[in-house]
Amino acid sequence: MITVNKDKIEDFVSLTRLRNLPFILEIIAGVFLAVNFNLRTLDADKLIFVLLSFQMLYAAIYVNNDILDWKEDLKDEIKSKRPIPSGRIKRWEALIFSLSLTVIALLLAIIFVPYLANFELAFLFFNIFYTLVLKKIPYLEFFGIGTAHAARLYMGVSLFGGIQNYYLIYGFFVFAILRSFFQKYKEIENKQARRTLSFYSLRQIKLTQLFILSTLLLIILFTNSSARIIAIIIFLYALTLVLGYYGSG
């Protein structure tokens, strides 16, 4: 039997990572591309259901990740304080929570945006594959992260009938890799938690980041109109990340 109190509710909410919403912006960017930034042609009701359903699915995915990673999280000083590795939420409780969120997300998609259900199932299985396989392979884990980000842009364009811009999709792919490098710098430097991190070279990562910045600059030249606007925003954001990180070092 699941005992529910205020603290436990907060722990369940924290499992969903509701504050981690960059993928919402990626979907919206795809939608804007599909309608060529003409908001008068945008189906706002459809967009709301897409974002609501996909948010619930990703909440379930975050819970799944914590269930699958609980042993590794126990080895990390910070992650060991999360609800599942700390024992505040049992794994079977988290699994029921995750399944409930998944079912609700898929039902919303099937009822209001049927095509979305196909994408959601693909994301669900890809994230399980990432957690069980790709995450344990040096550098391929970043390939998995980049793929997920690019796929969300692709999904946003597809759901609203737009024409895919593959240069921009590739831009999202490499930008996500660059951004994820910064997120993992502390883990890489401290060689904590996962054995995979010991295989990384900070010098190789810095060279990869330089290559990614150059690639993003080229993508601006190969895109046009609304896609170029988004490409410029991505490049400036990436440049800000790089200058901010190394400038403070």
C-alpha positions as CSV (number, residue, x, y, z in Angstrom):
1,M,0.0,0.0,0.0
2,I,1.3,3.5,-0.9
3,T,1.3,5.9,2.0
4,V,0.9,9.5,0.8
5,N,1.8,12.6,2.6
6,K,3.0,16.1,1.7
7,D,6.7,15.1,1.6
8,K,6.0,12.1,-0.5
9,I,3.9,14.1,-3.0
10,E,6.8,16.5,-3.3
11,D,9.2,13.6,-3.9
12,F,6.9,12.2,-6.7
13,V,6.8,15.6,-8.3
14,S,10.6,16.0,-8.1
15,L,10.9,12.6,-10.0
16,T,9.1,14.2,-13.0
17,R,11.7,17.0,-13.4
18,L,9.0,19.5,-14.3
19,R,11.6,22.3,-14.3
20,N,13.6,20.5,-17.1
21,L,11.6,21.8,-20.0
22,P,14.1,22.6,-22.9
23,F,12.3,20.0,-25.1
24,I,9.1,22.1,-24.9
25,L,11.0,24.9,-26.7
26,E,12.3,22.4,-29.3
27,I,8.8,21.3,-30.1
28,I,7.5,24.9,-30.3
29,A,10.5,25.8,-32.6
30,G,9.4,22.9,-34.9
31,V,5.8,24.1,-34.8
32,F,6.9,27.7,-35.7
33,L,8.9,26.3,-38.6
34,A,5.9,24.3,-39.8
35,V,3.7,27.4,-39.9
36,N,6.5,29.7,-41.1
37,F,6.1,31.9,-38.0
38,N,2.5,32.8,-39.1
39,L,0.7,32.3,-35.8
40,R,-2.7,33.0,-37.4
41,T,-2.4,29.6,-39.1
42,L,-1.4,27.8,-35.9
43,D,-3.9,25.4,-34.3
44,A,-3.4,26.5,-30.7
45,D,-5.7,23.8,-29.2
46,K,-3.7,21.1,-31.0
47,L,-0.4,22.6,-29.7
48,I,-1.7,22.6,-26.1
49,F,-2.7,18.9,-26.3
50,V,0.7,18.1,-27.8
51,L,2.6,19.9,-25.1
52,L,0.5,18.5,-22.3
53,S,0.6,14.9,-23.5
54,F,4.3,15.0,-24.3
55,Q,5.2,16.6,-21.0
56,M,3.4,13.8,-19.2
57,L,5.3,11.2,-21.2
58,Y,8.6,12.8,-20.5
59,A,7.8,13.0,-16.8
60,A,7.3,9.2,-17.0
61,I,10.6,8.9,-18.9
62,Y,12.4,10.7,-16.1
63,V,10.9,8.4,-13.5
64,N,12.0,5.4,-15.6
65,N,15.5,6.8,-15.7
66,D,15.7,7.1,-12.0
67,I,14.3,3.5,-11.5
68,L,16.9,2.1,-13.9
69,D,19.8,4.2,-12.6
70,W,19.2,3.8,-8.9
71,K,22.3,1.7,-8.2
72,E,24.6,4.1,-10.1
73,D,22.9,7.1,-8.3
74,L,23.8,5.5,-4.9
75,K,27.5,6.0,-5.7
76,D,27.1,9.7,-6.4
77,E,27.0,12.1,-3.4
78,I,24.3,14.3,-4.9
79,K,22.2,11.8,-6.8
80,S,22.1,9.4,-3.8
81,K,19.8,12.0,-2.2
82,R,17.1,11.6,-4.9
83,P,13.8,9.9,-3.8
84,I,14.5,6.4,-5.2
85,P,18.1,5.8,-4.2
86,S,17.5,7.3,-0.8
87,G,14.5,5.0,-0.3
88,R,11.9,7.7,0.2
89,I,10.1,6.2,-2.7
90,K,10.2,2.5,-3.4
91,R,10.9,1.4,-7.0
92,W,7.6,-0.4,-7.3
93,E,5.8,2.8,-6.3
94,A,7.8,4.8,-8.9
95,L,7.0,2.2,-11.5
96,I,3.2,2.5,-10.9
97,F,3.6,6.2,-11.1
98,S,5.5,6.0,-14.3
99,L,3.0,3.6,-15.9
100,S,0.1,5.9,-14.9
101,L,1.7,8.9,-16.5
102,T,2.5,6.9,-19.7
103,V,-1.1,5.7,-20.0
104,I,-2.5,9.1,-19.5
105,A,-0.1,10.7,-22.0
106,L,-0.9,8.0,-24.7
107,L,-4.6,8.3,-24.1
108,L,-4.5,12.1,-24.6
109,A,-2.5,11.6,-27.8
110,I,-4.7,8.9,-29.2
111,I,-7.9,11.0,-28.5
112,F,-6.7,14.4,-29.6
113,V,-3.6,14.0,-31.8
114,P,-3.4,10.4,-32.9
115,Y,-0.1,10.8,-34.9
116,L,1.5,12.0,-31.7
117,A,1.1,8.6,-30.0
118,N,3.6,7.1,-32.6
119,F,6.2,9.6,-31.7
120,E,5.6,9.1,-28.0
121,L,6.1,5.3,-28.2
122,A,9.3,5.9,-30.2
123,F,10.6,8.3,-27.6
124,L,9.7,5.9,-24.8
125,F,11.5,2.9,-26.2
126,F,14.5,5.0,-27.4
127,N,15.0,6.5,-23.9
128,I,14.9,3.0,-22.4
129,F,17.5,1.9,-24.9
130,Y,19.6,5.0,-24.1
131,T,19.5,4.3,-20.4
132,L,20.3,0.6,-20.7
133,V,22.8,0.7,-23.6
134,L,24.0,4.0,-25.0
135,K,24.5,5.7,-21.7
136,K,27.1,3.1,-20.9
137,I,29.2,3.6,-24.0
138,P,31.6,6.6,-24.1
139,Y,30.6,9.3,-26.5
140,L,27.7,7.3,-27.9
141,E,25.7,8.5,-24.9
142,F,26.1,12.1,-26.3
143,F,24.9,10.8,-29.7
144,G,21.8,9.5,-28.0
145,I,21.2,12.9,-26.3
146,G,21.6,14.7,-29.6
147,T,19.3,12.4,-31.4
148,A,16.5,13.0,-28.8
149,H,16.8,16.7,-29.1
150,A,16.8,16.7,-32.9
151,A,13.8,14.3,-32.9
152,R,11.7,16.7,-30.9
153,L,12.2,19.4,-33.5
154,Y,11.4,16.9,-36.2
155,M,8.2,15.9,-34.3
156,G,7.1,19.5,-34.0
157,V,7.4,20.1,-37.7
158,S,5.8,16.8,-38.7
159,L,2.8,17.2,-36.4
160,F,1.9,20.6,-37.9
161,G,2.5,19.6,-41.5
162,G,5.7,21.5,-42.2
163,I,8.6,20.8,-44.5
164,Q,11.6,19.4,-42.7
165,N,14.9,21.4,-42.8
166,Y,17.5,18.8,-42.2
167,Y,20.4,21.3,-41.8
168,L,18.5,22.8,-38.8
169,I,17.7,19.4,-37.4
170,Y,21.4,18.5,-37.6
171,G,22.1,21.9,-35.9
172,F,19.9,20.9,-33.0
173,F,21.6,17.5,-32.9
174,V,25.2,19.0,-32.5
175,F,24.0,21.8,-30.2
176,A,22.5,19.3,-27.8
177,I,25.8,17.5,-27.7
178,L,27.7,20.6,-26.9
179,R,25.2,21.6,-24.2
180,S,25.3,18.1,-22.7
181,F,29.1,18.3,-22.5
182,F,28.8,21.3,-20.2
183,Q,26.2,19.5,-18.0
184,K,28.6,16.6,-17.5
185,Y,31.9,18.6,-17.0
186,K,31.8,18.2,-13.2
187,E,31.2,14.5,-13.4
188,I,33.9,14.1,-15.9
189,E,36.5,16.1,-13.9
190,N,35.7,14.3,-10.7
191,K,35.4,10.8,-12.3
192,Q,32.4,10.1,-10.1
193,A,29.4,7.7,-10.3
194,R,29.7,6.1,-13.7
195,R,32.7,4.2,-15.0
196,T,32.0,5.5,-18.5
197,L,33.2,9.0,-17.4
198,S,36.8,7.7,-16.9
199,F,37.1,7.3,-20.7
200,Y,36.6,10.9,-21.5
201,S,39.3,13.4,-22.3
202,L,38.5,17.0,-21.6
203,R,40.9,18.0,-24.5
204,Q,38.9,15.9,-26.9
205,I,35.7,17.4,-25.7
206,K,37.0,21.0,-26.1
207,L,38.0,20.1,-29.7
208,T,34.6,18.6,-30.3
209,Q,32.9,21.8,-29.0
210,L,35.0,23.9,-31.3
211,F,34.0,21.7,-34.3
212,I,30.3,22.1,-33.2
213,L,30.5,25.9,-33.0
214,S,32.0,25.9,-36.5
215,T,29.2,23.6,-37.7
216,L,26.5,25.8,-36.3
217,L,28.0,28.8,-38.0
218,L,27.9,26.9,-41.4
219,I,24.3,25.9,-40.8
220,I,23.3,29.6,-40.7
221,L,24.7,29.9,-44.2
222,F,22.8,26.9,-45.5
223,T,19.4,27.8,-44.1
224,N,17.0,30.6,-45.0
225,S,14.0,32.6,-43.8
226,S,12.5,31.3,-40.5
227,A,15.0,28.4,-40.3
228,R,17.9,30.9,-40.3
229,I,16.4,32.8,-37.4
230,I,16.3,29.7,-35.3
231,A,19.8,28.7,-36.5
232,I,21.2,32.1,-35.4
233,I,19.5,31.8,-32.0
234,I,21.0,28.4,-31.5
235,F,24.5,29.6,-32.5
236,L,24.4,32.6,-30.3
237,Y,23.2,30.5,-27.4
238,A,26.0,28.0,-28.0
239,L,28.5,30.8,-28.2
240,T,27.2,32.3,-24.9
241,L,27.6,28.9,-23.2
242,V,31.2,28.5,-24.4
243,L,32.3,32.1,-23.6
244,G,30.4,32.0,-20.2
245,Y,32.0,28.7,-19.2
246,Y,35.6,29.3,-20.3
247,G,35.4,33.0,-19.4
248,S,34.7,32.2,-15.8
249,G,37.3,29.5,-15.6
